[in-house]
Amino acid sequence: MVRKMGIRFLVLLMTVLGMTACGTSRTVPLTGRTQNLLVSDQEILSLSNQEYTNFMKTARVSTNATQKAMVQRVGTRLATAVENYLRSHGMAAEVSQFSWTFNLVQDKSVNAFCMPGGKIVVYEGLLPYTKNEEGLAIVLGHEIAHAVAKHSAEQISQQYRQAYGTQLVGGVLNAATKSNLGSYAGAVAQMGFKFQNLKYSRNHEYEADRMGLIFAAMAGYNPQEAIPFWKRMSASTGNGGGNDFFSDHPSDEKRIVALQQHMPEALSYYNQSAKASATSGKAVKSSATPVVSKTIKASQLYKQTQKK
């Protein structure tokens, strides 16, 4: 019996490893991290457009013309910088996947999200925290980074692997032991996957923080604004040094430390942008118009793989 079970588990292991090797390998822009995706861009974009359409059917678009214009202005400036970067680094094909849309909605929640494909929504409740256009750029840069890094597709791919693995383990154990051992193993595996996904999600948040910081700098926004922004967030939420093991987002304190580590890299892009603006005579001032922003939550699609 032991020998038979060993052979079955070997077959199972080979199956899971083979499944992991399938899919499309891709390098995340800026960070260089390799990811493996089991879902196509077409599938993700179709689902994204559907979810965005459903969301906007019930959302109330802001009537504040000044703030709406600001969101569109900052978002467009960031999107242009991102597209220029992708084109200049041999990723022009990815630019065609984005159809940028920027909406400000009437909602007091401190929230913003970017759906795959570039559908961006900002909640009015976010603006008092961002304080100015540079603060808003930090938030939108982070959200745009989730889309550019294809975090939704990666999370969904991870769920597929976990679902397949759990089903295979349960089936093999039930057949090998003629008992419900497979069901117990499946339950344990699901619990383990839950915590794995939480850490997996936090890794995405850190990556989006880094990428978003650089995107903001590329667009000519001072990345150093990220530090006071997150300090304001921390003071508001009390999420300073708490244990983040049970959370899908890092604590504000850890976030600030990581952002400070990436600041020299972001400032190099910011200085390049400033030089380019000075050369072209198109230096841009940041508006002091109050904006809003708090905990950066994800879109409905992103929530499919995160528990926020």
Contacts in CASP RR format, 6 or more apart in sequence:
PFRMAT RR
TARGET T0000
AUTHOR 0000-0000-0000
METHOD contacts of the structure
MODEL  1
MVRKMGIRFLVLLMTVLGMTACGTSRTVPLTGRTQNLLVSDQEILSLSNQ
EYTNFMKTARVSTNATQKAMVQRVGTRLATAVENYLRSHGMAAEVSQFSW
TFNLVQDKSVNAFCMPGGKIVVYEGLLPYTKNEEGLAIVLGHEIAHAVAK
HSAEQISQQYRQAYGTQLVGGVLNAATKSNLGSYAGAVAQMGFKFQNLKY
SRNHEYEADRMGLIFAAMAGYNPQEAIPFWKRMSASTGNGGGNDFFSDHP
SDEKRIVALQQHMPEALSYYNQSAKASATSGKAVKSSATPVVSKTIKASQ
LYKQTQKK
1 176 0 8 1.000
4 176 0 8 1.000
5 176 0 8 1.000
5 177 0 8 1.000
8 172 0 8 1.000
8 175 0 8 1.000
8 176 0 8 1.000
9 172 0 8 1.000
11 172 0 8 1.000
12 168 0 8 1.000
12 169 0 8 1.000
12 172 0 8 1.000
15 168 0 8 1.000
16 161 0 8 1.000
16 164 0 8 1.000
16 165 0 8 1.000
16 168 0 8 1.000
19 161 0 8 1.000
19 164 0 8 1.000
19 165 0 8 1.000
20 36 0 8 1.000
20 161 0 8 1.000
21 36 0 8 1.000
22 38 0 8 1.000
23 36 0 8 1.000
23 37 0 8 1.000
23 38 0 8 1.000
23 157 0 8 1.000
24 36 0 8 1.000
24 37 0 8 1.000
24 40 0 8 1.000
25 34 0 8 1.000
25 35 0 8 1.000
25 36 0 8 1.000
25 37 0 8 1.000
26 34 0 8 1.000
26 35 0 8 1.000
26 36 0 8 1.000
26 37 0 8 1.000
26 150 0 8 1.000
27 33 0 8 1.000
27 34 0 8 1.000
27 35 0 8 1.000
28 34 0 8 1.000
28 35 0 8 1.000
28 148 0 8 1.000
28 149 0 8 1.000
28 150 0 8 1.000
28 207 0 8 1.000
28 211 0 8 1.000
29 85 0 8 1.000
29 86 0 8 1.000
29 89 0 8 1.000
29 91 0 8 1.000
29 94 0 8 1.000
29 148 0 8 1.000
29 149 0 8 1.000
29 211 0 8 1.000
30 210 0 8 1.000
30 211 0 8 1.000
30 214 0 8 1.000
31 149 0 8 1.000
31 207 0 8 1.000
31 210 0 8 1.000
31 211 0 8 1.000
33 207 0 8 1.000
35 150 0 8 1.000
35 154 0 8 1.000
36 157 0 8 1.000
37 150 0 8 1.000
37 153 0 8 1.000
37 154 0 8 1.000
37 157 0 8 1.000
38 156 0 8 1.000
38 157 0 8 1.000
38 160 0 8 1.000
38 161 0 8 1.000
39 153 0 8 1.000
39 156 0 8 1.000
39 157 0 8 1.000
39 160 0 8 1.000
41 97 0 8 1.000
41 153 0 8 1.000
44 116 0 8 1.000
44 150 0 8 1.000
44 152 0 8 1.000
44 153 0 8 1.000
44 156 0 8 1.000
44 301 0 8 1.000
45 97 0 8 1.000
45 116 0 8 1.000
45 117 0 8 1.000
47 116 0 8 1.000
47 301 0 8 1.000
48 115 0 8 1.000
48 116 0 8 1.000
48 117 0 8 1.000
48 119 0 8 1.000
48 152 0 8 1.000
48 299 0 8 1.000
48 301 0 8 1.000
49 115 0 8 1.000
49 119 0 8 1.000
51 115 0 8 1.000
51 299 0 8 1.000
51 300 0 8 1.000
51 301 0 8 1.000
52 101 0 8 1.000
52 115 0 8 1.000
52 119 0 8 1.000
52 299 0 8 1.000
54 300 0 8 1.000
55 121 0 8 1.000
55 299 0 8 1.000
55 300 0 8 1.000
56 103 0 8 1.000
59 103 0 8 1.000
59 105 0 8 1.000
59 106 0 8 1.000
59 107 0 8 1.000
59 121 0 8 1.000
60 105 0 8 1.000
60 106 0 8 1.000
60 107 0 8 1.000
61 68 0 8 1.000
61 103 0 8 1.000
61 104 0 8 1.000
61 105 0 8 1.000
61 106 0 8 1.000
62 68 0 8 1.000
62 104 0 8 1.000
62 105 0 8 1.000
62 106 0 8 1.000
62 124 0 8 1.000
63 106 0 8 1.000
64 104 0 8 1.000
64 124 0 8 1.000
66 289 0 8 1.000
67 104 0 8 1.000
67 124 0 8 1.000
67 127 0 8 1.000
67 289 0 8 1.000
67 291 0 8 1.000
68 104 0 8 1.000
70 133 0 8 1.000
70 136 0 8 1.000
70 287 0 8 1.000
70 289 0 8 1.000
70 291 0 8 1.000
71 102 0 8 1.000
71 103 0 8 1.000
71 104 0 8 1.000
71 122 0 8 1.000
71 136 0 8 1.000
71 291 0 8 1.000
72 102 0 8 1.000
73 133 0 8 1.000
74 133 0 8 1.000
74 136 0 8 1.000
74 137 0 8 1.000
74 140 0 8 1.000
74 221 0 8 1.000
75 100 0 8 1.000
75 102 0 8 1.000
75 120 0 8 1.000
75 137 0 8 1.000
75 140 0 8 1.000
75 144 0 8 1.000
76 100 0 8 1.000
76 102 0 8 1.000
77 137 0 8 1.000
77 219 0 8 1.000
77 220 0 8 1.000
77 221 0 8 1.000
77 284 0 8 1.000
78 137 0 8 1.000
78 140 0 8 1.000
78 141 0 8 1.000
78 144 0 8 1.000
78 215 0 8 1.000
78 216 0 8 1.000
78 219 0 8 1.000
79 98 0 8 1.000
79 100 0 8 1.000
79 118 0 8 1.000
79 144 0 8 1.000
80 219 0 8 1.000
81 215 0 8 1.000
81 218 0 8 1.000
81 219 0 8 1.000
81 220 0 8 1.000
81 273 0 8 1.000
82 144 0 8 1.000
82 148 0 8 1.000
82 215 0 8 1.000
82 218 0 8 1.000
83 95 0 8 1.000
83 98 0 8 1.000
84 218 0 8 1.000
85 215 0 8 1.000
85 218 0 8 1.000
86 92 0 8 1.000
86 94 0 8 1.000
86 95 0 8 1.000
86 148 0 8 1.000
87 95 0 8 1.000
94 148 0 8 1.000
97 117 0 8 1.000
98 117 0 8 1.000
98 118 0 8 1.000
98 147 0 8 1.000
99 117 0 8 1.000
99 118 0 8 1.000
99 119 0 8 1.000
100 118 0 8 1.000
100 120 0 8 1.000
101 118 0 8 1.000
101 119 0 8 1.000
101 120 0 8 1.000
102 120 0 8 1.000
102 122 0 8 1.000
103 120 0 8 1.000
103 121 0 8 1.000
103 122 0 8 1.000
104 121 0 8 1.000
104 122 0 8 1.000
104 123 0 8 1.000
104 124 0 8 1.000
105 121 0 8 1.000
105 122 0 8 1.000
105 123 0 8 1.000
105 124 0 8 1.000
106 124 0 8 1.000
107 123 0 8 1.000
107 124 0 8 1.000
107 125 0 8 1.000
108 123 0 8 1.000
108 124 0 8 1.000
108 125 0 8 1.000
109 123 0 8 1.000
109 125 0 8 1.000
109 126 0 8 1.000
109 294 0 8 1.000
109 297 0 8 1.000
110 123 0 8 1.000
110 125 0 8 1.000
110 126 0 8 1.000
110 129 0 8 1.000
110 236 0 8 1.000
110 292 0 8 1.000
110 293 0 8 1.000
110 294 0 8 1.000
110 295 0 8 1.000
111 123 0 8 1.000
111 125 0 8 1.000
111 126 0 8 1.000
111 294 0 8 1.000
111 295 0 8 1.000
111 296 0 8 1.000
111 297 0 8 1.000
112 120 0 8 1.000
112 121 0 8 1.000
112 122 0 8 1.000
112 123 0 8 1.000
112 126 0 8 1.000
112 139 0 8 1.000
112 140 0 8 1.000
112 143 0 8 1.000
112 293 0 8 1.000
112 296 0 8 1.000
112 297 0 8 1.000
113 120 0 8 1.000
113 121 0 8 1.000
113 143 0 8 1.000
113 297 0 8 1.000
113 298 0 8 1.000
113 299 0 8 1.000
113 302 0 8 1.000
114 120 0 8 1.000
114 121 0 8 1.000
114 140 0 8 1.000
114 143 0 8 1.000
114 144 0 8 1.000
114 146 0 8 1.000
114 147 0 8 1.000
114 299 0 8 1.000
115 121 0 8 1.000
115 147 0 8 1.000
115 299 0 8 1.000
115 301 0 8 1.000
115 302 0 8 1.000
116 147 0 8 1.000
116 150 0 8 1.000
116 152 0 8 1.000
116 153 0 8 1.000
116 301 0 8 1.000
117 147 0 8 1.000
118 144 0 8 1.000
118 147 0 8 1.000
119 299 0 8 1.000
120 140 0 8 1.000
120 143 0 8 1.000
120 144 0 8 1.000
121 299 0 8 1.000
122 136 0 8 1.000
122 139 0 8 1.000
122 140 0 8 1.000
122 292 0 8 1.000
123 292 0 8 1.000
124 292 0 8 1.000
125 292 0 8 1.000
125 293 0 8 1.000
125 294 0 8 1.000
126 136 0 8 1.000
126 139 0 8 1.000
126 291 0 8 1.000
126 292 0 8 1.000
126 293 0 8 1.000
126 294 0 8 1.000
127 136 0 8 1.000
127 290 0 8 1.000
127 291 0 8 1.000
127 292 0 8 1.000
127 293 0 8 1.000
128 290 0 8 1.000
128 291 0 8 1.000
128 292 0 8 1.000
128 293 0 8 1.000
129 229 0 8 1.000
129 232 0 8 1.000
129 233 0 8 1.000
129 236 0 8 1.000
129 292 0 8 1.000
129 293 0 8 1.000
129 294 0 8 1.000
130 136 0 8 1.000
130 138 0 8 1.000
130 139 0 8 1.000
130 229 0 8 1.000
130 291 0 8 1.000
130 292 0 8 1.000
130 293 0 8 1.000
131 229 0 8 1.000
131 232 0 8 1.000
131 290 0 8 1.000
131 291 0 8 1.000
132 225 0 8 1.000
132 286 0 8 1.000
132 287 0 8 1.000
132 288 0 8 1.000
132 289 0 8 1.000
132 290 0 8 1.000
132 291 0 8 1.000
133 221 0 8 1.000
133 286 0 8 1.000
133 287 0 8 1.000
133 289 0 8 1.000
133 291 0 8 1.000
134 216 0 8 1.000
134 221 0 8 1.000
134 222 0 8 1.000
134 225 0 8 1.000
134 286 0 8 1.000
135 221 0 8 1.000
135 225 0 8 1.000
135 226 0 8 1.000
135 229 0 8 1.000
135 291 0 8 1.000
135 293 0 8 1.000
136 291 0 8 1.000
136 292 0 8 1.000
136 293 0 8 1.000
137 216 0 8 1.000
137 219 0 8 1.000
137 221 0 8 1.000
137 225 0 8 1.000
138 212 0 8 1.000
138 213 0 8 1.000
138 216 0 8 1.000
138 221 0 8 1.000
138 223 0 8 1.000
138 225 0 8 1.000
138 226 0 8 1.000
138 229 0 8 1.000
138 293 0 8 1.000
139 229 0 8 1.000
139 293 0 8 1.000
139 296 0 8 1.000
140 216 0 8 1.000
141 211 0 8 1.000
141 212 0 8 1.000
141 213 0 8 1.000
141 215 0 8 1.000
141 216 0 8 1.000
142 208 0 8 1.000
142 209 0 8 1.000
142 211 0 8 1.000
142 212 0 8 1.000
142 213 0 8 1.000
142 296 0 8 1.000
143 208 0 8 1.000
143 296 0 8 1.000
144 212 0 8 1.000
144 215 0 8 1.000
145 207 0 8 1.000
145 208 0 8 1.000
145 209 0 8 1.000
145 210 0 8 1.000
145 211 0 8 1.000
145 212 0 8 1.000
145 215 0 8 1.000
146 152 0 8 1.000
146 204 0 8 1.000
146 208 0 8 1.000
146 298 0 8 1.000
146 302 0 8 1.000
148 211 0 8 1.000
148 215 0 8 1.000
149 204 0 8 1.000
149 207 0 8 1.000
149 208 0 8 1.000
149 211 0 8 1.000
151 204 0 8 1.000
151 207 0 8 1.000
151 208 0 8 1.000
151 302 0 8 1.000
152 299 0 8 1.000
152 301 0 8 1.000
152 302 0 8 1.000
152 304 0 8 1.000
152 305 0 8 1.000
154 204 0 8 1.000
155 197 0 8 1.000
155 200 0 8 1.000
155 201 0 8 1.000
155 204 0 8 1.000
155 302 0 8 1.000
155 304 0 8 1.000
155 305 0 8 1.000
155 306 0 8 1.000
156 304 0 8 1.000
156 305 0 8 1.000
158 197 0 8 1.000
158 200 0 8 1.000
158 305 0 8 1.000
159 197 0 8 1.000
159 304 0 8 1.000
159 305 0 8 1.000
162 189 0 8 1.000
162 190 0 8 1.000
162 193 0 8 1.000
165 189 0 8 1.000
166 186 0 8 1.000
166 189 0 8 1.000
166 190 0 8 1.000
166 193 0 8 1.000
169 182 0 8 1.000
169 185 0 8 1.000
169 186 0 8 1.000
169 189 0 8 1.000
170 182 0 8 1.000
170 183 0 8 1.000
170 185 0 8 1.000
170 186 0 8 1.000
171 182 0 8 1.000
172 182 0 8 1.000
173 179 0 8 1.000
173 181 0 8 1.000
173 182 0 8 1.000
173 185 0 8 1.000
174 180 0 8 1.000
174 181 0 8 1.000
174 182 0 8 1.000
174 183 0 8 1.000
195 245 0 8 1.000
197 248 0 8 1.000
197 305 0 8 1.000
197 306 0 8 1.000
197 307 0 8 1.000
198 245 0 8 1.000
198 246 0 8 1.000
198 247 0 8 1.000
198 248 0 8 1.000
198 307 0 8 1.000
201 248 0 8 1.000
201 249 0 8 1.000
201 305 0 8 1.000
201 306 0 8 1.000
202 244 0 8 1.000
202 247 0 8 1.000
202 248 0 8 1.000
202 249 0 8 1.000
202 250 0 8 1.000
205 248 0 8 1.000
205 249 0 8 1.000
205 250 0 8 1.000
205 255 0 8 1.000
205 296 0 8 1.000
206 250 0 8 1.000
206 255 0 8 1.000
206 258 0 8 1.000
209 226 0 8 1.000
209 255 0 8 1.000
209 258 0 8 1.000
209 259 0 8 1.000
209 262 0 8 1.000
210 258 0 8 1.000
210 259 0 8 1.000
210 262 0 8 1.000
210 265 0 8 1.000
213 223 0 8 1.000
213 226 0 8 1.000
213 259 0 8 1.000
213 262 0 8 1.000
213 263 0 8 1.000
213 266 0 8 1.000
214 223 0 8 1.000
214 262 0 8 1.000
214 265 0 8 1.000
214 266 0 8 1.000
214 269 0 8 1.000
216 223 0 8 1.000
216 225 0 8 1.000
216 226 0 8 1.000
216 266 0 8 1.000
217 223 0 8 1.000
217 266 0 8 1.000
217 267 0 8 1.000
217 269 0 8 1.000
217 270 0 8 1.000
217 273 0 8 1.000
218 269 0 8 1.000
218 270 0 8 1.000
218 273 0 8 1.000
219 273 0 8 1.000
220 270 0 8 1.000
220 273 0 8 1.000
220 274 0 8 1.000
220 277 0 8 1.000
220 284 0 8 1.000
221 270 0 8 1.000
221 286 0 8 1.000
222 270 0 8 1.000
222 286 0 8 1.000
223 263 0 8 1.000
223 266 0 8 1.000
223 267 0 8 1.000
223 269 0 8 1.000
223 270 0 8 1.000
224 263 0 8 1.000
224 267 0 8 1.000
226 259 0 8 1.000
226 263 0 8 1.000
227 256 0 8 1.000
227 259 0 8 1.000
227 260 0 8 1.000
227 263 0 8 1.000
229 293 0 8 1.000
230 252 0 8 1.000
230 255 0 8 1.000
230 256 0 8 1.000
230 259 0 8 1.000
231 252 0 8 1.000
231 256 0 8 1.000
233 239 0 8 1.000
233 252 0 8 1.000
233 293 0 8 1.000
233 294 0 8 1.000
233 295 0 8 1.000
234 240 0 8 1.000
234 252 0 8 1.000
234 253 0 8 1.000
234 256 0 8 1.000
236 294 0 8 1.000
237 252 0 8 1.000
237 294 0 8 1.000
237 295 0 8 1.000
238 252 0 8 1.000
239 251 0 8 1.000
239 252 0 8 1.000
239 253 0 8 1.000
239 295 0 8 1.000
240 251 0 8 1.000
240 252 0 8 1.000
240 253 0 8 1.000
241 251 0 8 1.000
241 252 0 8 1.000
241 253 0 8 1.000
241 254 0 8 1.000
242 251 0 8 1.000
242 253 0 8 1.000
243 251 0 8 1.000
244 250 0 8 1.000
244 251 0 8 1.000
244 254 0 8 1.000
248 306 0 8 1.000
248 307 0 8 1.000
248 308 0 8 1.000
249 295 0 8 1.000
249 296 0 8 1.000
249 308 0 8 1.000
250 258 0 8 1.000
274 283 0 8 1.000
277 283 0 8 1.000
277 284 0 8 1.000
297 308 0 8 1.000
298 306 0 8 1.000
298 308 0 8 1.000
END
